[in-house]
């Protein structure tokens, strides 16, 4: 039963950290361009010509 008194504060700490990380990601525009990464896998990158 005493483990509950340890696990509840640890769980609350994890939730607080997750909320802080989520708001940091939103504030730093991590979710602005969601389509670019999804479509970048479909197209090849432009290859630079090699100097010979």
Helices and strands as residue ranges (DSSP letters): H 2-27, H 34-40
